[in-house]
């Protein structure tokens, strides 16, 4: 799922725009999904990765690798574990597709995979992914 060979993407993130969107979210003026859609539409991949990482208590580099990965599985799992709903995840998928990530599968497949995950199962998968990423041994089933 997380391949260290996946290349980093260059995003056109505007930090002032990110700050304004996060401020509106902090003041309760926009919902989580609206925030994700605005950030995704503004090409703010690093901000989205930071939000995912913060909500999952992960390093931002792990979430960024999932966002930039060739397939949709890792970011799907992380977004579900972070508590995003289908609209927020759909915005993240649009961002990924604009940068050429996940093109080997249809967005419908990624949305179905996301919808089939429970938050609890996604949280367990994230724990396993991060254990592997940290150089740990393969988790026991």
Phi and psi in radians as a Rosetta constraint file:
Dihedral C 1 N 2 CA 2 C 2 CIRCULARHARMONIC -1.810 0.35
Dihedral N 2 CA 2 C 2 N 3 CIRCULARHARMONIC 1.895 0.35
Dihedral C 2 N 3 CA 3 C 3 CIRCULARHARMONIC -1.858 0.35
Dihedral N 3 CA 3 C 3 N 4 CIRCULARHARMONIC 2.189 0.35
Dihedral C 3 N 4 CA 4 C 4 CIRCULARHARMONIC -1.170 0.35
Dihedral N 4 CA 4 C 4 N 5 CIRCULARHARMONIC -0.190 0.35
Dihedral C 4 N 5 CA 5 C 5 CIRCULARHARMONIC -1.408 0.35
Dihedral N 5 CA 5 C 5 N 6 CIRCULARHARMONIC -0.299 0.35
Dihedral C 5 N 6 CA 6 C 6 CIRCULARHARMONIC -1.055 0.35
Dihedral N 6 CA 6 C 6 N 7 CIRCULARHARMONIC 2.364 0.35
Dihedral C 6 N 7 CA 7 C 7 CIRCULARHARMONIC -1.538 0.35
Dihedral N 7 CA 7 C 7 N 8 CIRCULARHARMONIC 2.603 0.35
Dihedral C 7 N 8 CA 8 C 8 CIRCULARHARMONIC -1.226 0.35
Dihedral N 8 CA 8 C 8 N 9 CIRCULARHARMONIC 2.583 0.35
Dihedral C 8 N 9 CA 9 C 9 CIRCULARHARMONIC -1.798 0.35
Dihedral N 9 CA 9 C 9 N 10 CIRCULARHARMONIC 2.540 0.35
Dihedral C 9 N 10 CA 10 C 10 CIRCULARHARMONIC -1.635 0.35
Dihedral N 10 CA 10 C 10 N 11 CIRCULARHARMONIC 2.114 0.35
Dihedral C 10 N 11 CA 11 C 11 CIRCULARHARMONIC -1.864 0.35
Dihedral N 11 CA 11 C 11 N 12 CIRCULARHARMONIC 2.687 0.35
Dihedral C 11 N 12 CA 12 C 12 CIRCULARHARMONIC -1.697 0.35
Dihedral N 12 CA 12 C 12 N 13 CIRCULARHARMONIC 0.784 0.35
Dihedral C 12 N 13 CA 13 C 13 CIRCULARHARMONIC -1.158 0.35
Dihedral N 13 CA 13 C 13 N 14 CIRCULARHARMONIC 2.311 0.35
Dihedral C 13 N 14 CA 14 C 14 CIRCULARHARMONIC -1.857 0.35
Dihedral N 14 CA 14 C 14 N 15 CIRCULARHARMONIC 1.918 0.35
Dihedral C 14 N 15 CA 15 C 15 CIRCULARHARMONIC -1.087 0.35
Dihedral N 15 CA 15 C 15 N 16 CIRCULARHARMONIC -0.558 0.35
Dihedral C 15 N 16 CA 16 C 16 CIRCULARHARMONIC -1.158 0.35
Dihedral N 16 CA 16 C 16 N 17 CIRCULARHARMONIC -0.679 0.35
Dihedral C 16 N 17 CA 17 C 17 CIRCULARHARMONIC -1.150 0.35
Dihedral N 17 CA 17 C 17 N 18 CIRCULARHARMONIC -0.756 0.35
Dihedral C 17 N 18 CA 18 C 18 CIRCULARHARMONIC -1.018 0.35
Dihedral N 18 CA 18 C 18 N 19 CIRCULARHARMONIC -0.835 0.35
Dihedral C 18 N 19 CA 19 C 19 CIRCULARHARMONIC -1.058 0.35
Dihedral N 19 CA 19 C 19 N 20 CIRCULARHARMONIC -0.713 0.35
Dihedral C 19 N 20 CA 20 C 20 CIRCULARHARMONIC -1.144 0.35
Dihedral N 20 CA 20 C 20 N 21 CIRCULARHARMONIC -0.737 0.35
Dihedral C 20 N 21 CA 21 C 21 CIRCULARHARMONIC -1.164 0.35
Dihedral N 21 CA 21 C 21 N 22 CIRCULARHARMONIC -0.787 0.35
Dihedral C 21 N 22 CA 22 C 22 CIRCULARHARMONIC -1.119 0.35
Dihedral N 22 CA 22 C 22 N 23 CIRCULARHARMONIC -0.630 0.35
Dihedral C 22 N 23 CA 23 C 23 CIRCULARHARMONIC -1.125 0.35
Dihedral N 23 CA 23 C 23 N 24 CIRCULARHARMONIC -0.773 0.35
Dihedral C 23 N 24 CA 24 C 24 CIRCULARHARMONIC -1.092 0.35
Dihedral N 24 CA 24 C 24 N 25 CIRCULARHARMONIC -0.651 0.35
Dihedral C 24 N 25 CA 25 C 25 CIRCULARHARMONIC -1.161 0.35
Dihedral N 25 CA 25 C 25 N 26 CIRCULARHARMONIC -0.783 0.35
Dihedral C 25 N 26 CA 26 C 26 CIRCULARHARMONIC -1.088 0.35
Dihedral N 26 CA 26 C 26 N 27 CIRCULARHARMONIC -0.563 0.35
Dihedral C 26 N 27 CA 27 C 27 CIRCULARHARMONIC -1.497 0.35
Dihedral N 27 CA 27 C 27 N 28 CIRCULARHARMONIC 0.043 0.35
Dihedral C 27 N 28 CA 28 C 28 CIRCULARHARMONIC 1.343 0.35
Dihedral N 28 CA 28 C 28 N 29 CIRCULARHARMONIC 0.341 0.35
Dihedral C 28 N 29 CA 29 C 29 CIRCULARHARMONIC -1.515 0.35
Dihedral N 29 CA 29 C 29 N 30 CIRCULARHARMONIC -0.349 0.35
Dihedral C 29 N 30 CA 30 C 30 CIRCULARHARMONIC -2.390 0.35
Dihedral N 30 CA 30 C 30 N 31 CIRCULARHARMONIC 2.637 0.35
Dihedral C 30 N 31 CA 31 C 31 CIRCULARHARMONIC -1.381 0.35
Dihedral N 31 CA 31 C 31 N 32 CIRCULARHARMONIC 2.870 0.35
Dihedral C 31 N 32 CA 32 C 32 CIRCULARHARMONIC -0.951 0.35
Dihedral N 32 CA 32 C 32 N 33 CIRCULARHARMONIC -0.815 0.35
Dihedral C 32 N 33 CA 33 C 33 CIRCULARHARMONIC -1.099 0.35
Dihedral N 33 CA 33 C 33 N 34 CIRCULARHARMONIC -0.691 0.35
Dihedral C 33 N 34 CA 34 C 34 CIRCULARHARMONIC -1.119 0.35
Dihedral N 34 CA 34 C 34 N 35 CIRCULARHARMONIC -0.710 0.35
Dihedral C 34 N 35 CA 35 C 35 CIRCULARHARMONIC -1.069 0.35
Dihedral N 35 CA 35 C 35 N 36 CIRCULARHARMONIC -0.830 0.35
Dihedral C 35 N 36 CA 36 C 36 CIRCULARHARMONIC -1.079 0.35
Dihedral N 36 CA 36 C 36 N 37 CIRCULARHARMONIC -0.739 0.35
Dihedral C 36 N 37 CA 37 C 37 CIRCULARHARMONIC -1.106 0.35
Dihedral N 37 CA 37 C 37 N 38 CIRCULARHARMONIC -0.763 0.35
Dihedral C 37 N 38 CA 38 C 38 CIRCULARHARMONIC -1.102 0.35
Dihedral N 38 CA 38 C 38 N 39 CIRCULARHARMONIC -0.757 0.35
Dihedral C 38 N 39 CA 39 C 39 CIRCULARHARMONIC -1.169 0.35
Dihedral N 39 CA 39 C 39 N 40 CIRCULARHARMONIC -0.731 0.35
Dihedral C 39 N 40 CA 40 C 40 CIRCULARHARMONIC -1.137 0.35
Dihedral N 40 CA 40 C 40 N 41 CIRCULARHARMONIC -0.775 0.35
Dihedral C 40 N 41 CA 41 C 41 CIRCULARHARMONIC -1.141 0.35
Dihedral N 41 CA 41 C 41 N 42 CIRCULARHARMONIC -0.468 0.35
Dihedral C 41 N 42 CA 42 C 42 CIRCULARHARMONIC -1.586 0.35
Dihedral N 42 CA 42 C 42 N 43 CIRCULARHARMONIC 0.139 0.35
Dihedral C 42 N 43 CA 43 C 43 CIRCULARHARMONIC 1.117 0.35
Dihedral N 43 CA 43 C 43 N 44 CIRCULARHARMONIC 0.691 0.35
Dihedral C 43 N 44 CA 44 C 44 CIRCULARHARMONIC -1.741 0.35
Dihedral N 44 CA 44 C 44 N 45 CIRCULARHARMONIC 1.021 0.35
Dihedral C 44 N 45 CA 45 C 45 CIRCULARHARMONIC -0.991 0.35
Dihedral N 45 CA 45 C 45 N 46 CIRCULARHARMONIC -0.810 0.35
Dihedral C 45 N 46 CA 46 C 46 CIRCULARHARMONIC -1.054 0.35
Dihedral N 46 CA 46 C 46 N 47 CIRCULARHARMONIC -0.611 0.35
Dihedral C 46 N 47 CA 47 C 47 CIRCULARHARMONIC -1.177 0.35
Dihedral N 47 CA 47 C 47 N 48 CIRCULARHARMONIC -0.711 0.35
Dihedral C 47 N 48 CA 48 C 48 CIRCULARHARMONIC -1.126 0.35
Dihedral N 48 CA 48 C 48 N 49 CIRCULARHARMONIC -0.765 0.35
Dihedral C 48 N 49 CA 49 C 49 CIRCULARHARMONIC -1.053 0.35
Dihedral N 49 CA 49 C 49 N 50 CIRCULARHARMONIC -0.704 0.35
Dihedral C 49 N 50 CA 50 C 50 CIRCULARHARMONIC -1.136 0.35
Dihedral N 50 CA 50 C 50 N 51 CIRCULARHARMONIC -0.667 0.35
Dihedral C 50 N 51 CA 51 C 51 CIRCULARHARMONIC -1.145 0.35
Dihedral N 51 CA 51 C 51 N 52 CIRCULARHARMONIC -0.811 0.35
Dihedral C 51 N 52 CA 52 C 52 CIRCULARHARMONIC -1.026 0.35
Dihedral N 52 CA 52 C 52 N 53 CIRCULARHARMONIC -0.852 0.35
Dihedral C 52 N 53 CA 53 C 53 CIRCULARHARMONIC -1.050 0.35
Dihedral N 53 CA 53 C 53 N 54 CIRCULARHARMONIC -0.760 0.35
Dihedral C 53 N 54 CA 54 C 54 CIRCULARHARMONIC -1.103 0.35
Dihedral N 54 CA 54 C 54 N 55 CIRCULARHARMONIC -0.776 0.35
Dihedral C 54 N 55 CA 55 C 55 CIRCULARHARMONIC -1.187 0.35
Dihedral N 55 CA 55 C 55 N 56 CIRCULARHARMONIC -0.460 0.35
Dihedral C 55 N 56 CA 56 C 56 CIRCULARHARMONIC -1.792 0.35
Dihedral N 56 CA 56 C 56 N 57 CIRCULARHARMONIC -0.019 0.35
Dihedral C 56 N 57 CA 57 C 57 CIRCULARHARMONIC 0.989 0.35
Dihedral N 57 CA 57 C 57 N 58 CIRCULARHARMONIC 0.879 0.35
Dihedral C 57 N 58 CA 58 C 58 CIRCULARHARMONIC -2.040 0.35
Dihedral N 58 CA 58 C 58 N 59 CIRCULARHARMONIC 2.918 0.35
Dihedral C 58 N 59 CA 59 C 59 CIRCULARHARMONIC -1.252 0.35
Dihedral N 59 CA 59 C 59 N 60 CIRCULARHARMONIC 2.489 0.35
Dihedral C 59 N 60 CA 60 C 60 CIRCULARHARMONIC -1.060 0.35
Dihedral N 60 CA 60 C 60 N 61 CIRCULARHARMONIC -0.534 0.35
Dihedral C 60 N 61 CA 61 C 61 CIRCULARHARMONIC -1.112 0.35
Dihedral N 61 CA 61 C 61 N 62 CIRCULARHARMONIC -0.603 0.35
Dihedral C 61 N 62 CA 62 C 62 CIRCULARHARMONIC -1.155 0.35
Dihedral N 62 CA 62 C 62 N 63 CIRCULARHARMONIC -0.817 0.35
Dihedral C 62 N 63 CA 63 C 63 CIRCULARHARMONIC -1.149 0.35
Dihedral N 63 CA 63 C 63 N 64 CIRCULARHARMONIC -0.657 0.35
Dihedral C 63 N 64 CA 64 C 64 CIRCULARHARMONIC -1.127 0.35
Dihedral N 64 CA 64 C 64 N 65 CIRCULARHARMONIC -0.715 0.35
Dihedral C 64 N 65 CA 65 C 65 CIRCULARHARMONIC -1.092 0.35
Dihedral N 65 CA 65 C 65 N 66 CIRCULARHARMONIC -0.689 0.35
Dihedral C 65 N 66 CA 66 C 66 CIRCULARHARMONIC -1.144 0.35
Dihedral N 66 CA 66 C 66 N 67 CIRCULARHARMONIC -0.696 0.35
Dihedral C 66 N 67 CA 67 C 67 CIRCULARHARMONIC -1.123 0.35
Dihedral N 67 CA 67 C 67 N 68 CIRCULARHARMONIC -0.625 0.35
Dihedral C 67 N 68 CA 68 C 68 CIRCULARHARMONIC -1.643 0.35
Dihedral N 68 CA 68 C 68 N 69 CIRCULARHARMONIC 0.021 0.35
Dihedral C 68 N 69 CA 69 C 69 CIRCULARHARMONIC -1.145 0.35
Dihedral N 69 CA 69 C 69 N 70 CIRCULARHARMONIC 2.746 0.35
Dihedral C 69 N 70 CA 70 C 70 CIRCULARHARMONIC -1.198 0.35
Dihedral N 70 CA 70 C 70 N 71 CIRCULARHARMONIC -0.515 0.35
Dihedral C 70 N 71 CA 71 C 71 CIRCULARHARMONIC -1.979 0.35
Dihedral N 71 CA 71 C 71 N 72 CIRCULARHARMONIC 2.961 0.35
Dihedral C 71 N 72 CA 72 C 72 CIRCULARHARMONIC -1.600 0.35
Dihedral N 72 CA 72 C 72 N 73 CIRCULARHARMONIC -0.136 0.35
Dihedral C 72 N 73 CA 73 C 73 CIRCULARHARMONIC -1.085 0.35
Dihedral N 73 CA 73 C 73 N 74 CIRCULARHARMONIC -0.889 0.35
Dihedral C 73 N 74 CA 74 C 74 CIRCULARHARMONIC -1.099 0.35
Dihedral N 74 CA 74 C 74 N 75 CIRCULARHARMONIC -0.785 0.35
Dihedral C 74 N 75 CA 75 C 75 CIRCULARHARMONIC -1.223 0.35
Dihedral N 75 CA 75 C 75 N 76 CIRCULARHARMONIC -0.547 0.35
Dihedral C 75 N 76 CA 76 C 76 CIRCULARHARMONIC -1.072 0.35
Dihedral N 76 CA 76 C 76 N 77 CIRCULARHARMONIC -0.841 0.35
Dihedral C 76 N 77 CA 77 C 77 CIRCULARHARMONIC -1.104 0.35
Dihedral N 77 CA 77 C 77 N 78 CIRCULARHARMONIC -0.782 0.35
Dihedral C 77 N 78 CA 78 C 78 CIRCULARHARMONIC -1.140 0.35
Dihedral N 78 CA 78 C 78 N 79 CIRCULARHARMONIC -0.710 0.35
Dihedral C 78 N 79 CA 79 C 79 CIRCULARHARMONIC -1.152 0.35
Dihedral N 79 CA 79 C 79 N 80 CIRCULARHARMONIC -0.680 0.35
Dihedral C 79 N 80 CA 80 C 80 CIRCULARHARMONIC -1.168 0.35
Dihedral N 80 CA 80 C 80 N 81 CIRCULARHARMONIC -0.777 0.35
Dihedral C 80 N 81 CA 81 C 81 CIRCULARHARMONIC -1.114 0.35
Dihedral N 81 CA 81 C 81 N 82 CIRCULARHARMONIC -0.544 0.35
Dihedral C 81 N 82 CA 82 C 82 CIRCULARHARMONIC -1.331 0.35
Dihedral N 82 CA 82 C 82 N 83 CIRCULARHARMONIC -0.105 0.35
Dihedral C 82 N 83 CA 83 C 83 CIRCULARHARMONIC 1.571 0.35
Dihedral N 83 CA 83 C 83 N 84 CIRCULARHARMONIC 0.233 0.35
Dihedral C 83 N 84 CA 84 C 84 CIRCULARHARMONIC -1.288 0.35
Dihedral N 84 CA 84 C 84 N 85 CIRCULARHARMONIC 2.660 0.35
Dihedral C 84 N 85 CA 85 C 85 CIRCULARHARMONIC -1.786 0.35
Dihedral N 85 CA 85 C 85 N 86 CIRCULARHARMONIC -3.063 0.35
Dihedral C 85 N 86 CA 86 C 86 CIRCULARHARMONIC -1.073 0.35
Dihedral N 86 CA 86 C 86 N 87 CIRCULARHARMONIC -0.623 0.35
Dihedral C 86 N 87 CA 87 C 87 CIRCULARHARMONIC -1.189 0.35
Dihedral N 87 CA 87 C 87 N 88 CIRCULARHARMONIC -0.734 0.35
Dihedral C 87 N 88 CA 88 C 88 CIRCULARHARMONIC -1.145 0.35
Dihedral N 88 CA 88 C 88 N 89 CIRCULARHARMONIC -0.749 0.35
Dihedral C 88 N 89 CA 89 C 89 CIRCULARHARMONIC -1.131 0.35
Dihedral N 89 CA 89 C 89 N 90 CIRCULARHARMONIC -0.668 0.35
Dihedral C 89 N 90 CA 90 C 90 CIRCULARHARMONIC -1.040 0.35
Dihedral N 90 CA 90 C 90 N 91 CIRCULARHARMONIC -0.673 0.35
Dihedral C 90 N 91 CA 91 C 91 CIRCULARHARMONIC -1.121 0.35
Dihedral N 91 CA 91 C 91 N 92 CIRCULARHARMONIC -0.708 0.35
Dihedral C 91 N 92 CA 92 C 92 CIRCULARHARMONIC -1.114 0.35
Dihedral N 92 CA 92 C 92 N 93 CIRCULARHARMONIC -0.721 0.35
Dihedral C 92 N 93 CA 93 C 93 CIRCULARHARMONIC -1.072 0.35
Dihedral N 93 CA 93 C 93 N 94 CIRCULARHARMONIC -0.728 0.35
Dihedral C 93 N 94 CA 94 C 94 CIRCULARHARMONIC -1.039 0.35
Dihedral N 94 CA 94 C 94 N 95 CIRCULARHARMONIC -0.753 0.35
Dihedral C 94 N 95 CA 95 C 95 CIRCULARHARMONIC -1.047 0.35
Dihedral N 95 CA 95 C 95 N 96 CIRCULARHARMONIC -0.819 0.35
Dihedral C 95 N 96 CA 96 C 96 CIRCULARHARMONIC -1.057 0.35
Dihedral N 96 CA 96 C 96 N 97 CIRCULARHARMONIC -0.763 0.35
Dihedral C 96 N 97 CA 97 C 97 CIRCULARHARMONIC -1.152 0.35
Dihedral N 97 CA 97 C 97 N 98 CIRCULARHARMONIC -0.638 0.35
Dihedral C 97 N 98 CA 98 C 98 CIRCULARHARMONIC -1.069 0.35
Dihedral N 98 CA 98 C 98 N 99 CIRCULARHARMONIC -0.500 0.35
Dihedral C 98 N 99 CA 99 C 99 CIRCULARHARMONIC -1.709 0.35
Dihedral N 99 CA 99 C 99 N 100 CIRCULARHARMONIC 0.162 0.35
Dihedral C 99 N 100 CA 100 C 100 CIRCULARHARMONIC 1.435 0.35
Dihedral N 100 CA 100 C 100 N 101 CIRCULARHARMONIC 0.231 0.35
Dihedral C 100 N 101 CA 101 C 101 CIRCULARHARMONIC -1.627 0.35
Dihedral N 101 CA 101 C 101 N 102 CIRCULARHARMONIC 2.429 0.35
Dihedral C 101 N 102 CA 102 C 102 CIRCULARHARMONIC 1.348 0.35
Dihedral N 102 CA 102 C 102 N 103 CIRCULARHARMONIC 0.289 0.35
Dihedral C 102 N 103 CA 103 C 103 CIRCULARHARMONIC -1.249 0.35
Dihedral N 103 CA 103 C 103 N 104 CIRCULARHARMONIC -0.203 0.35
Dihedral C 103 N 104 CA 104 C 104 CIRCULARHARMONIC -1.366 0.35
Dihedral N 104 CA 104 C 104 N 105 CIRCULARHARMONIC -0.149 0.35
Dihedral C 104 N 105 CA 105 C 105 CIRCULARHARMONIC -2.291 0.35
Dihedral N 105 CA 105 C 105 N 106 CIRCULARHARMONIC 2.668 0.35
Dihedral C 105 N 106 CA 106 C 106 CIRCULARHARMONIC -1.300 0.35
Dihedral N 106 CA 106 C 106 N 107 CIRCULARHARMONIC 2.527 0.35
Dihedral C 106 N 107 CA 107 C 107 CIRCULARHARMONIC -0.954 0.35
Dihedral N 107 CA 107 C 107 N 108 CIRCULARHARMONIC -0.586 0.35
Dihedral C 107 N 108 CA 108 C 108 CIRCULARHARMONIC -1.019 0.35
Dihedral N 108 CA 108 C 108 N 109 CIRCULARHARMONIC -0.714 0.35
Dihedral C 108 N 109 CA 109 C 109 CIRCULARHARMONIC -1.111 0.35
Dihedral N 109 CA 109 C 109 N 110 CIRCULARHARMONIC -0.746 0.35
Dihedral C 109 N 110 CA 110 C 110 CIRCULARHARMONIC -1.138 0.35
Dihedral N 110 CA 110 C 110 N 111 CIRCULARHARMONIC -0.700 0.35
Dihedral C 110 N 111 CA 111 C 111 CIRCULARHARMONIC -1.164 0.35
Dihedral N 111 CA 111 C 111 N 112 CIRCULARHARMONIC -0.652 0.35
Dihedral C 111 N 112 CA 112 C 112 CIRCULARHARMONIC -1.188 0.35
Dihedral N 112 CA 112 C 112 N 113 CIRCULARHARMONIC -0.735 0.35
Dihedral C 112 N 113 CA 113 C 113 CIRCULARHARMONIC -1.051 0.35
Dihedral N 113 CA 113 C 113 N 114 CIRCULARHARMONIC -0.821 0.35
Dihedral C 113 N 114 CA 114 C 114 CIRCULARHARMONIC -1.035 0.35
Dihedral N 114 CA 114 C 114 N 115 CIRCULARHARMONIC -0.812 0.35
Dihedral C 114 N 115 CA 115 C 115 CIRCULARHARMONIC -1.130 0.35
Dihedral N 115 CA 115 C 115 N 116 CIRCULARHARMONIC -0.510 0.35
Dihedral C 115 N 116 CA 116 C 116 CIRCULARHARMONIC -1.377 0.35
Dihedral N 116 CA 116 C 116 N 117 CIRCULARHARMONIC -0.200 0.35
Dihedral C 116 N 117 CA 117 C 117 CIRCULARHARMONIC -1.531 0.35
Dihedral N 117 CA 117 C 117 N 118 CIRCULARHARMONIC 2.408 0.35
Dihedral C 117 N 118 CA 118 C 118 CIRCULARHARMONIC -1.544 0.35
Dihedral N 118 CA 118 C 118 N 119 CIRCULARHARMONIC 2.761 0.35
Dihedral C 118 N 119 CA 119 C 119 CIRCULARHARMONIC -1.085 0.35
Dihedral N 119 CA 119 C 119 N 120 CIRCULARHARMONIC -0.697 0.35
Dihedral C 119 N 120 CA 120 C 120 CIRCULARHARMONIC -1.103 0.35
Dihedral N 120 CA 120 C 120 N 121 CIRCULARHARMONIC -0.767 0.35
Dihedral C 120 N 121 CA 121 C 121 CIRCULARHARMONIC -1.181 0.35
Dihedral N 121 CA 121 C 121 N 122 CIRCULARHARMONIC -0.652 0.35
Dihedral C 121 N 122 CA 122 C 122 CIRCULARHARMONIC -1.114 0.35
Dihedral N 122 CA 122 C 122 N 123 CIRCULARHARMONIC -0.684 0.35
Dihedral C 122 N 123 CA 123 C 123 CIRCULARHARMONIC -1.094 0.35
Dihedral N 123 CA 123 C 123 N 124 CIRCULARHARMONIC -0.703 0.35
Dihedral C 123 N 124 CA 124 C 124 CIRCULARHARMONIC -1.130 0.35
Dihedral N 124 CA 124 C 124 N 125 CIRCULARHARMONIC -0.727 0.35
Dihedral C 124 N 125 CA 125 C 125 CIRCULARHARMONIC -1.121 0.35
Dihedral N 125 CA 125 C 125 N 126 CIRCULARHARMONIC -0.726 0.35
Dihedral C 125 N 126 CA 126 C 126 CIRCULARHARMONIC -1.054 0.35
Dihedral N 126 CA 126 C 126 N 127 CIRCULARHARMONIC -0.726 0.35
Dihedral C 126 N 127 CA 127 C 127 CIRCULARHARMONIC -1.044 0.35
Dihedral N 127 CA 127 C 127 N 128 CIRCULARHARMONIC -0.729 0.35
Dihedral C 127 N 128 CA 128 C 128 CIRCULARHARMONIC -1.171 0.35
Dihedral N 128 CA 128 C 128 N 129 CIRCULARHARMONIC -0.747 0.35
Dihedral C 128 N 129 CA 129 C 129 CIRCULARHARMONIC -1.070 0.35
Dihedral N 129 CA 129 C 129 N 130 CIRCULARHARMONIC -0.752 0.35
Dihedral C 129 N 130 CA 130 C 130 CIRCULARHARMONIC -1.256 0.35
Dihedral N 130 CA 130 C 130 N 131 CIRCULARHARMONIC -0.554 0.35
Dihedral C 130 N 131 CA 131 C 131 CIRCULARHARMONIC -1.132 0.35
Dihedral N 131 CA 131 C 131 N 132 CIRCULARHARMONIC -0.742 0.35
Dihedral C 131 N 132 CA 132 C 132 CIRCULARHARMONIC -1.169 0.35
Dihedral N 132 CA 132 C 132 N 133 CIRCULARHARMONIC -0.717 0.35
Dihedral C 132 N 133 CA 133 C 133 CIRCULARHARMONIC -1.137 0.35
Dihedral N 133 CA 133 C 133 N 134 CIRCULARHARMONIC -0.550 0.35
Dihedral C 133 N 134 CA 134 C 134 CIRCULARHARMONIC -1.390 0.35
Dihedral N 134 CA 134 C 134 N 135 CIRCULARHARMONIC 0.068 0.35
Dihedral C 134 N 135 CA 135 C 135 CIRCULARHARMONIC 1.567 0.35
Dihedral N 135 CA 135 C 135 N 136 CIRCULARHARMONIC 0.179 0.35
Dihedral C 135 N 136 CA 136 C 136 CIRCULARHARMONIC -1.268 0.35
Dihedral N 136 CA 136 C 136 N 137 CIRCULARHARMONIC 3.053 0.35
Dihedral C 136 N 137 CA 137 C 137 CIRCULARHARMONIC -1.448 0.35
Dihedral N 137 CA 137 C 137 N 138 CIRCULARHARMONIC 2.884 0.35
Dihedral C 137 N 138 CA 138 C 138 CIRCULARHARMONIC -1.076 0.35
Dihedral N 138 CA 138 C 138 N 139 CIRCULARHARMONIC 2.248 0.35
Dihedral C 138 N 139 CA 139 C 139 CIRCULARHARMONIC -1.108 0.35
Dihedral N 139 CA 139 C 139 N 140 CIRCULARHARMONIC 2.583 0.35
Dihedral C 139 N 140 CA 140 C 140 CIRCULARHARMONIC -1.354 0.35
Dihedral N 140 CA 140 C 140 N 141 CIRCULARHARMONIC 2.568 0.35
